[in-house]
Amino acid sequence: MRAGALLVGLLGLTSCGRAGQAQRPTATGPDTATLAREIPRFLRISGVPGLSMAVVRNGRVAWARAFGTRDDSAHTPVDTATVFEAASLSKPVFAYLVLRLADRGELDLDRPLAGMFEYPRLGQDRQARRITARMVLSHGTGLPNWGGEQLTLQFEPGTAYGYSGEGFVYLQKAIEHATGHSLEALARQEVFEPLGMTRSSYVWRERFEVNAAYAKDWLWRVAPIDRWVEPNAAYTLLTTAPDYARFVAAVLTGRGLSPAMRQAFLRPVRETSPGTAMALGVRVEIGSDSGIFYHSGNNGRRFTCYMTGDVVRGTGFVYFTNASNGTSLVEALAGPVFPGVPSRHRAEYDRFDDPRLMAIRSIQAAAVDTGPEAARARLRRVRADSSVHLSLDDVLALGEFFAGRGLAPLSLEVLEQAVADTPGSGPARLSLGRAQEIAGRLDLALGSYRRAQSLGADRQETGRLIAWVDERLAVRARPVAVNPRTLARYPGRYAERRITMQDGRLFYSGGAYPASPLTPMTERLFEVASEPTTRVRFDDVGSGRAGRITVLYSDGTADEAIRVNQPRRNVSRP
């Protein structure tokens, strides 16, 4: 879309002024009575354990309630002070912080970040030296969402849209370097304290312990909240619904920003889909009658959340859930908050009561609650039901769910049938290869990956998976033994991660799940036994103990975590 057309996207903002007064208020305000009555039913049908929600009206938090449990295994109730992971809702808060700095002239949104900070993960890429803060906030850097130890541009900066958490990390590093302050310190100064967000932080606080949510992940496992040690602008915000609603209220009213900067915050920059665009840190709907901004979050298919606001009507809301499918509630929750107000973007989210999703959930429940035979029978009944159609993607997701739950025979049966039904499908071959690899059938996995490659699947992805399995096969053929004195250099705490030793063997804990044994591949590189798609490499070992670890994933991404009390270095993602 041409820039001129984009600029009319939030025309109503220019006349709303700093106070964000509604020009065309709805006939009725948010129907919180319906929300309070219906949310327990929504949770029961969707299987989401807990939800905390807050509604903003006329510049203040007008309603806040919590429902369900924060720990599905202990049935501990959620309340409005329960802390959740905000996932990608971290990004709009960081964007607001950046714009406050720019408002005071401490940051130029259009100055290349390379002039502020030489980012080693970008190497000598000359095009990357053109990246600016405005490009980062509007997701136009060309950087991947998450990458490896060296980042490669996917397109020329400023020419297209490409959602990128790595871009936010780059901007965070540049600002921390320029100001001499950590993201957490800046957030407290610029956002949390001015807005009264007393239970919010980009790093873990011990005071959160007594009332922090546990997640029900995509495999229906219960896991604790992540205890972030290092702040990351893209995903580590920990907060509550009323706290985040105070931020939504600030966006609605323009609090803390000049009128010009508030308009820049919400002005469309890059079209993302028909009718929607990225502004500076939030998504917006395009149209002369629209004043809607929004964003959602998903941290590793565990915690999911969503926020939105309508500056024309002065109303907004936010909610957090401790389940992977929480955004399926967007439309159901938005209806009572914005009665009679249509919205384009809400159609992007699946509905929790869609018959297809309910059928998938019933199959998963049978697998978890009863076992593979029950799941197999339920799958047969769903396939025989003419009113429900499972797509190939649905079937592949079920196969991967069974593999993740340790139901290898059922997983392989489902995915082998998917391959037989769609012999020309590269994605089906990839899913089958992943299931075979998880089941330890490496030779078969290698064949599936090679076949996927021949069917036109992404050559870079398939090549990486083939090399990954080849390396595993080599270690199987010739197991590696590491000197106990070398192993003794590795145990310790590395940011949120821990390395321990038991009976002469190393164990790795990534924070959310129990510790897993490490299998040596070289003297410094180890495979995580319970997660064969994850490896740990020990670096900076010269001082007698490892100074950091690099966690490598089979999808080509990587994280770096510094040993506690070691100098800070650049971090990718968890």
KEZA-359725 format. One record per residue (C-alpha): x negated, z, y. Coordinates in pm, whole numbers. Each point is the difference from the previous one (the first is absolute). Layout:
N
+--------+--------+--------+
!     c1 !     c3 !     c2 !
+--------+--------+--------+
!      X !      Z !      Y !
...
+--------+--------+--------+
# end
This chain:
574
+--------+--------+--------+
!     c1 !     c3 !     c2 !
+--------+--------+--------+
!      0 !      0 !      0 !
!   -120 !    -79 !    352 !
!   -118 !    293 !    212 !
!    270 !    -62 !    258 !
!    272 !     34 !   -262 !
!   -155 !    321 !   -132 !
!     -8 !    158 !    342 !
!    378 !      2 !     25 !
!     15 !    211 !   -317 !
!     55 !    330 !    176 !
!    131 !   -119 !    334 !
!    212 !    311 !     34 !
!   -313 !    215 !     21 !
!    -89 !   -121 !    347 !
!    319 !    137 !    150 !
!     16 !    316 !   -209 !
!   -282 !    151 !    202 !
!   -215 !    297 !    -96 !
!    299 !    213 !    -89 !
!    123 !   -254 !   -254 !
!    363 !     36 !    107 !
!    247 !   -182 !   -218 !
!    161 !   -307 !    159 !
!    254 !    -65 !   -276 !
!     67 !    327 !   -185 !
!    195 !    -11 !   -322 !
!    357 !    119 !      9 !
!    -94 !    294 !   -220 !
!   -326 !    181 !    -59 !
!   -170 !     65 !   -334 !
!    240 !    118 !   -270 !
!   -206 !    292 !   -132 !
!    295 !    145 !   -188 !
!      6 !   -309 !   -223 !
!   -376 !     26 !    -49 !
!     22 !    364 !   -107 !
!    281 !    -82 !   -243 !
!   -144 !   -320 !   -149 !
!   -375 !     61 !    -28 !
!     25 !    219 !   -315 !
!    184 !   -288 !   -169 !
!   -262 !   -249 !    117 !
!   -274 !    216 !   -153 !
!    187 !     43 !   -326 !
!     53 !   -373 !    -48 !
!   -348 !   -106 !    117 !
!   -191 !    273 !   -184 !
!   -186 !     97 !    318 !
!    -76 !    375 !    -36 !
!     -7 !    100 !    366 !
!     60 !   -127 !    352 !
!    -52 !    140 !    348 !
!    162 !   -181 !    294 !
!     31 !     41 !    376 !
!    213 !   -190 !    253 !
!    -94 !    -53 !    365 !
!    259 !    -39 !    273 !
!    -47 !     -1 !    379 !
!   -370 !     82 !    -18 !
!     19 !    299 !   -232 !
!     29 !     91 !   -367 !
!    375 !     28 !    -36 !
!     27 !     67 !   -375 !
!   -238 !     87 !   -284 !
!     82 !     77 !   -361 !
!   -176 !      4 !   -337 !
!    139 !    -70 !   -347 !
!   -115 !     22 !   -359 !
!   -327 !    140 !   -131 !
!   -357 !    -18 !    121 !
!   -135 !     60 !   -351 !
!    208 !   -176 !   -262 !
!   -156 !    203 !   -283 !
!     65 !    339 !    162 !
!    325 !    -90 !    183 !
!   -127 !    152 !    325 !
!    232 !   -107 !    284 !
!   -116 !   -214 !    290 !
!     54 !    139 !    349 !
!    -65 !   -147 !    344 !
!   -345 !    164 !     14 !
!   -114 !   -168 !   -325 !
!   -314 !   -209 !     57 !
!     -3 !   -358 !   -133 !
!   -253 !   -280 !     -3 !
!     90 !   -241 !    279 !
!   -190 !   -289 !   -162 !
!     10 !   -302 !    233 !
!    212 !    191 !    252 !
!   -346 !    128 !     94 !
!    -61 !   -333 !    174 !
!    261 !     20 !    281 !
!   -122 !    350 !     94 !
!   -358 !   -129 !     17 !
!    116 !   -299 !    205 !
!    166 !    236 !    251 !
!   -329 !    193 !     25 !
!   -192 !   -324 !     64 !
!    244 !   -109 !    269 !
!    -33 !    333 !    178 !
!   -376 !    -52 !     14 !
!     53 !   -354 !    129 !
!    249 !    126 !    257 !
!   -273 !    218 !    152 !
!   -254 !   -282 !     -2 !
!   -209 !    159 !   -277 !
!     54 !   -299 !   -229 !
!     49 !   -372 !     64 !
!    247 !   -140 !   -254 !
!   -155 !   -346 !     31 !
!   -368 !     92 !    -13 !
!   -167 !    -93 !   -333 !
!    -56 !    315 !   -206 !
!   -347 !   -125 !    -97 !
!   -108 !     84 !    355 !
!     98 !    362 !    -64 !
!   -108 !     48 !   -362 !
!   -206 !   -194 !   -253 !
!    204 !     30 !   -318 !
!   -231 !    -39 !   -302 !
!    281 !   -108 !   -234 !
!     44 !   -318 !    206 !
!   -364 !   -101 !    -37 !
!   -101 !   -294 !    220 !
!    334 !   -179 !      4 !
!      5 !   -164 !    343 !
!    375 !    -58 !      5 !
!     61 !    368 !    -73 !
!   -179 !     83 !    324 !
!    304 !   -137 !    185 !
!    240 !    264 !   -137 !
!    169 !    209 !    270 !
!    220 !    310 !      0 !
!    303 !   -214 !     83 !
!    -68 !   -215 !   -308 !
!    -31 !    312 !   -215 !
!    326 !    155 !    121 !
!    190 !   -328 !    -47 !
!   -165 !    -73 !   -339 !
!   -174 !   -316 !    111 !
!   -362 !     82 !    -89 !
!    -28 !   -212 !   -314 !
!   -125 !    303 !   -194 !
!    156 !     76 !   -341 !
!    240 !    289 !    -40 !
!   -268 !    177 !   -204 !
!   -338 !   -140 !    -97 !
!   -323 !     83 !   -171 !
!   -334 !    120 !    129 !
!    -39 !   -318 !    207 !
!    304 !   -143 !    177 !
!     78 !   -371 !     15 !
!    236 !   -158 !    252 !
!    304 !   -178 !   -141 !
!     64 !   -201 !    317 !
!   -141 !    -41 !    351 !
!     71 !    313 !    208 !
!    300 !    -33 !    230 !
!    144 !   -312 !   -164 !
!    247 !    142 !   -254 !
!    166 !    311 !   -142 !
!   -153 !    194 !   -288 !
!     85 !    366 !    -60 !
!   -324 !    196 !     -6 !
!    -76 !    367 !    -49 !
!   -369 !    -91 !     26 !
!     58 !   -112 !    356 !
!    131 !    344 !     92 !
!   -302 !    164 !   -164 !
!   -231 !   -225 !    204 !
!    176 !     90 !    325 !
!     -7 !    369 !    -95 !
!   -377 !    -14 !    -55 !
!    -54 !   -180 !    330 !
!    205 !    256 !    194 !
!   -161 !    297 !   -173 !
!   -342 !   -146 !     82 !
!     90 !    -72 !    363 !
!    163 !    339 !     70 !
!   -215 !    221 !   -219 !
!    316 !    158 !   -144 !
!    159 !    -25 !   -344 !
!    339 !   -161 !    -50 !
!    147 !    341 !    -78 !
!   -128 !    150 !    326 !
!    127 !   -297 !    200 !
!    340 !      8 !   -171 !
!     38 !    367 !     74 !
!    -89 !    -53 !    367 !
!    196 !   -320 !     61 !
!    301 !     30 !   -232 !
!     60 !    319 !   -197 !
!    -35 !    258 !    276 !
!    173 !   -197 !    280 !
!    296 !    -84 !   -223 !
!     27 !    338 !   -173 !
!    -87 !   -133 !   -347 !
!   -117 !    336 !   -131 !
!      5 !    -88 !   -371 !
!   -186 !   -331 !     17 !
!   -360 !    -89 !    -79 !
!   -211 !   -293 !   -121 !
!   -184 !    243 !   -232 !
!    115 !    272 !   -237 !
!     70 !    345 !    144 !
!     13 !    305 !   -224 !
!    315 !    117 !    181 !
!    181 !   -301 !   -150 !
!    -54 !    133 !   -354 !
!    308 !    221 !    -19 !
!    240 !   -281 !     91 !
!   -146 !   -338 !    -97 !
!    187 !   -262 !   -199 !
!    -97 !   -122 !   -344 !
!     55 !   -367 !    -77 !
!    181 !   -174 !   -283 !
!   -210 !   -313 !    -36 !
!     90 !   -347 !   -132 !
!    -77 !    116 !   -354 !
!    235 !    300 !     43 !
!   -291 !    244 !     -3 !
!     -5 !    301 !    233 !
!   -310 !     24 !    220 !
!    -98 !    230 !    288 !
!    -34 !   -116 !    357 !
!   -343 !   -138 !     88 !
!   -226 !    251 !    171 !
!   -184 !   -236 !    231 !
!   -339 !    119 !    124 !
!    -85 !   -313 !    199 !
!    255 !   -136 !    251 !
!    106 !   -361 !    -31 !
!    212 !   -163 !    269 !
!    178 !   -221 !   -252 !
!    143 !    252 !   -247 !
!   -106 !    369 !      5 !
!    253 !    147 !    245 !
!    172 !    309 !   -144 !
!    316 !    100 !    183 !
!    365 !    107 !    -10 !
!    316 !   -188 !     89 !
!     72 !    203 !    320 !
!   -362 !    -39 !    114 !
!      0 !   -376 !    -50 !
!    341 !    -22 !    166 !
!   -159 !    145 !    314 !
!   -236 !   -295 !     -6 !
!    294 !   -241 !    -45 !
!    165 !    166 !    301 !
!   -317 !    -58 !    204 !
!      5 !   -370 !    -91 !
!    369 !    -26 !     90 !
!    -48 !    161 !    341 !
!   -350 !   -120 !     83 !
!   -134 !    353 !     25 !
!   -378 !     12 !     40 !
!    -40 !   -367 !     93 !
!     26 !   -190 !    324 !
!    302 !   -235 !     21 !
!   -230 !   -303 !    -40 !
!   -177 !    144 !   -303 !
!    327 !    108 !   -159 !
!    126 !   -357 !     31 !
!   -326 !   -133 !   -149 !
!     41 !    244 !   -291 !
!    332 !   -160 !    -99 !
!    -51 !   -360 !    111 !
!    -11 !   -251 !   -292 !
!   -346 !   -147 !    -58 !
!     -1 !   -167 !   -344 !
!    300 !   -120 !   -196 !
!      2 !    146 !   -352 !
!    323 !   -149 !   -134 !
!    302 !   -175 !    151 !
!    142 !    237 !    260 !
!   -275 !    264 !    -16 !
!   -348 !     39 !    148 !
!   -289 !    242 !     38 !
!    -40 !    170 !    334 !
!   -288 !    244 !     56 !
!     24 !    228 !   -302 !
!    370 !    -38 !    -75 !
!    222 !   -281 !   -123 !
!    280 !   -124 !    224 !
!    302 !   -222 !    -29 !
!     -7 !   -316 !    211 !
!    297 !    -91 !    217 !
!    126 !     41 !    353 !
!    255 !    261 !   -110 !
!   -240 !    203 !   -217 !
!   -189 !    316 !     75 !
!    -77 !    100 !   -358 !
!   -341 !    114 !   -124 !
!    -81 !    121 !   -349 !
!   -268 !     64 !   -262 !
!    -14 !    121 !   -359 !
!   -263 !    164 !   -216 !
!   -105 !     13 !   -364 !
!   -307 !    193 !   -117 !
!   -102 !   -129 !   -341 !
!    359 !    -34 !   -124 !
!     57 !    375 !     31 !
!    117 !    111 !    347 !
!    225 !   -241 !    189 !
!    148 !     29 !    348 !
!    160 !   -191 !    285 !
!     65 !     35 !    372 !
!    193 !   -205 !    254 !
!    130 !     18 !    355 !
!    224 !   -199 !    232 !
!   -120 !     32 !    360 !
!    317 !   -162 !    133 !
!    219 !    269 !   -153 !
!   -252 !    284 !     15 !
!     42 !     85 !   -367 !
!   -241 !     14 !   -293 !
!    -81 !    178 !   -323 !
!   -275 !     65 !   -252 !
!      5 !    111 !   -360 !
!   -257 !     89 !   -264 !
!     37 !     -3 !   -379 !
!   -220 !    110 !   -288 !
!     69 !   -303 !   -220 !
!   -123 !   -357 !    -30 !
!    344 !   -152 !     63 !
!     97 !    194 !    311 !
!     29 !   -306 !    223 !
!    295 !   -117 !   -212 !
!    201 !    250 !    209 !
!    -67 !   -171 !    335 !
!    335 !   -179 !     34 !
!    204 !    291 !   -134 !
!   -154 !    244 !    249 !
!     -3 !   -239 !    296 !
!    371 !    -80 !    -21 !
!    123 !    344 !    114 !
!   -272 !     28 !    267 !
!     80 !   -341 !    153 !
!    372 !    -49 !    -76 !
!     98 !   -360 !     58 !
!   -349 !   -108 !    111 !
!   -138 !   -292 !   -205 !
!   -370 !    -26 !    -77 !
!   -204 !   -288 !   -138 !
!   -291 !    191 !   -149 !
!    200 !    240 !   -216 !
!     86 !   -286 !   -232 !
!   -371 !    -10 !    -96 !
!     43 !    322 !   -203 !
!    158 !     23 !   -345 !
!    317 !    213 !    -20 !
!    -15 !    305 !   -226 !
!    339 !    -84 !   -154 !
!    -77 !   -363 !    -77 !
!    114 !    -55 !   -364 !
!   -334 !   -160 !    -87 !
!   -198 !    298 !    129 !
!    234 !    243 !   -173 !
!    -46 !   -189 !   -327 !
!   -380 !     12 !     34 !
!     18 !    370 !     73 !
!    216 !     60 !   -308 !
!   -262 !   -171 !   -218 !
!   -278 !    208 !    152 !
!    203 !    319 !    -44 !
!     55 !    -82 !   -367 !
!   -376 !    -48 !    -47 !
!    -92 !    325 !    177 !
!    282 !    223 !   -125 !
!     42 !   -124 !   -358 !
!   -274 !   -243 !   -102 !
!    -83 !   -364 !    -70 !
!    285 !    -65 !   -244 !
!    257 !    113 !    255 !
!   -166 !   -211 !    269 !
!     -7 !   -302 !   -230 !
!    370 !     40 !    -79 !
!     89 !     46 !    365 !
!   -197 !   -311 !     94 !
!    192 !   -202 !   -260 !
!    333 !    119 !    145 !
!   -107 !    -87 !    354 !
!   -108 !   -348 !   -105 !
!    336 !    -51 !   -172 !
!    188 !    100 !    317 !
!     92 !   -322 !    183 !
!     53 !    192 !    327 !
!   -367 !    105 !     20 !
!   -287 !   -244 !     21 !
!   -356 !    126 !    -37 !
!   -251 !   -231 !    166 !
!   -340 !    -74 !   -148 !
!   -151 !    239 !    255 !
!    240 !    273 !   -119 !
!   -103 !    -52 !   -362 !
!   -371 !      1 !     87 !
!     46 !    321 !    199 !
!    175 !    161 !   -298 !
!   -283 !   -107 !   -229 !
!   -256 !    154 !    235 !
!    213 !    317 !     27 !
!     -1 !     37 !   -380 !
!   -377 !    -59 !     -7 !
!    -55 !    266 !    265 !
!    214 !    247 !   -194 !
!   -216 !    -48 !   -312 !
!    263 !   -202 !   -187 !
!   -242 !   -278 !    -97 !
!    202 !   -159 !   -286 !
!    313 !    -27 !    215 !
!   -197 !   -125 !    300 !
!   -172 !   -271 !   -203 !
!    327 !    -99 !   -167 !
!    175 !    -47 !    336 !
!   -287 !   -186 !    162 !
!    -73 !   -221 !   -300 !
!    366 !   -102 !      6 !
!    -27 !    -70 !    374 !
!   -298 !   -227 !    -68 !
!    191 !   -177 !   -279 !
!    300 !    -52 !    230 !
!   -217 !   -127 !    289 !
!   -310 !   -154 !   -159 !
!   -111 !   -157 !    327 !
!      7 !    325 !    200 !
!   -335 !    128 !    121 !
!    149 !    334 !    119 !
!    146 !     63 !   -348 !
!   -342 !    -58 !   -157 !
!   -161 !    234 !    254 !
!    250 !    278 !    -73 !
!    -53 !    -43 !   -372 !
!   -378 !     14 !     52 !
!     29 !    324 !    197 !
!    213 !    157 !   -272 !
!   -244 !   -114 !   -268 !
!   -289 !    144 !    198 !
!    176 !    335 !     45 !
!     68 !      2 !   -375 !
!   -372 !    -52 !    -64 !
!     43 !   -353 !   -140 !
!   -274 !   -145 !    213 !
!    -55 !   -325 !   -188 !
!    370 !    -85 !     29 !
!      0 !     99 !    368 !
!   -293 !   -230 !     63 !
!    189 !   -288 !   -160 !
!    311 !     72 !    209 !
!   -199 !      7 !    324 !
!   -170 !   -328 !    -84 !
!    333 !   -159 !    -86 !
!    148 !    124 !    329 !
!   -291 !   -161 !    181 !
!     62 !   -332 !   -177 !
!    367 !     20 !    104 !
!    -98 !     10 !    366 !
!     -6 !    375 !     68 !
!   -230 !    101 !    285 !
!   -352 !    -84 !   -115 !
!   -161 !    280 !    197 !
!    235 !    262 !   -149 !
!    -23 !   -130 !   -355 !
!   -377 !    -43 !     27 !
!    -32 !    361 !    111 !
!    218 !    123 !   -288 !
!   -195 !   -207 !   -253 !
!   -332 !    142 !    126 !
!    148 !    353 !     -8 !
!    101 !    -32 !   -366 !
!   -332 !   -168 !    -92 !
!   -181 !    305 !    139 !
!    223 !    235 !   -200 !
!    -67 !   -198 !   -316 !
!   -375 !     15 !     62 !
!     14 !    381 !     24 !
!    204 !     18 !   -319 !
!   -260 !   -207 !   -178 !
!   -289 !    211 !    131 !
!    113 !    348 !    117 !
!   -203 !    145 !    287 !
!   -155 !    348 !    -15 !
!    -96 !    173 !    325 !
!   -265 !    272 !     24 !
!    166 !    343 !     45 !
!   -228 !     71 !    298 !
!    135 !   -312 !    172 !
!    359 !     98 !    -79 !
!    -63 !    341 !    157 !
!    -51 !   -172 !    339 !
!    357 !   -126 !     13 !
!    252 !    289 !    -16 !
!    144 !    102 !    334 !
!    280 !    -60 !    245 !
!     11 !   -340 !    168 !
!    269 !      9 !    271 !
!    328 !     28 !   -198 !
!   -168 !    -86 !   -329 !
!   -179 !    232 !   -241 !
!   -262 !    -56 !   -267 !
!    -37 !    278 !   -257 !
!   -194 !     41 !   -323 !
!    127 !    140 !   -328 !
!   -203 !     13 !   -321 !
!   -252 !   -245 !    141 !
!    260 !   -259 !    106 !
!    108 !    -93 !    352 !
!    365 !     14 !    108 !
!    160 !   -165 !    303 !
!    304 !    119 !    194 !
!    147 !   -223 !    269 !
!    224 !    272 !    138 !
!    347 !    -87 !   -127 !
!    -47 !     13 !   -377 !
!   -192 !    205 !   -260 !
!   -374 !    -53 !    -39 !
!   -106 !   -287 !   -225 !
!   -324 !    -40 !   -198 !
!   -257 !   -247 !    132 !
!   -163 !   -248 !   -239 !
!   -348 !   -120 !    108 !
!    -49 !   -372 !     55 !
!   -342 !     43 !    165 !
!   -191 !    303 !    120 !
!    208 !      9 !    318 !
!    317 !   -194 !    -84 !
!    280 !    157 !   -208 !
!    341 !   -111 !   -121 !
!    297 !    234 !     47 !
!    128 !     40 !   -356 !
!    367 !     52 !     90 !
!     -2 !   -282 !    258 !
!   -206 !   -291 !   -135 !
!     64 !   -192 !    324 !
!   -206 !    263 !    189 !
!   -374 !     71 !      6 !
!   -216 !    252 !    181 !
!   -350 !    -76 !    128 !
!   -234 !    274 !    121 !
!   -205 !    -90 !    307 !
!   -264 !    162 !    223 !
!   -150 !    181 !   -299 !
!   -356 !     26 !    133 !
!     32 !    355 !    135 !
!     51 !    150 !   -346 !
!    377 !    -34 !     -1 !
!    244 !   -277 !     85 !
!     97 !    -13 !    364 !
!    309 !   -216 !    -45 !
!    208 !   -185 !   -254 !
!    147 !   -348 !     19 !
!    323 !    -44 !   -193 !
!     38 !   -360 !   -118 !
!    326 !   -161 !   -112 !
!     58 !   -306 !   -215 !
!    198 !   -161 !    284 !
!   -323 !    -22 !    200 !
!     67 !    285 !    242 !
!   -218 !    308 !     39 !
!     -5 !    346 !    157 !
!   -293 !    204 !    116 !
!      5 !    379 !      0 !
!   -276 !    221 !    138 !
!   -107 !    319 !   -171 !
!    136 !    292 !    197 !
!   -256 !    122 !    257 !
!   -171 !   -342 !     -4 !
!    -14 !   -228 !    309 !
!    317 !   -205 !     46 !
!     -2 !   -371 !    -90 !
!    259 !   -277 !      1 !
!    295 !     29 !   -234 !
!    225 !   -274 !   -137 !
!    317 !    127 !   -174 !
!    116 !    221 !   -290 !
+--------+--------+--------+
# end
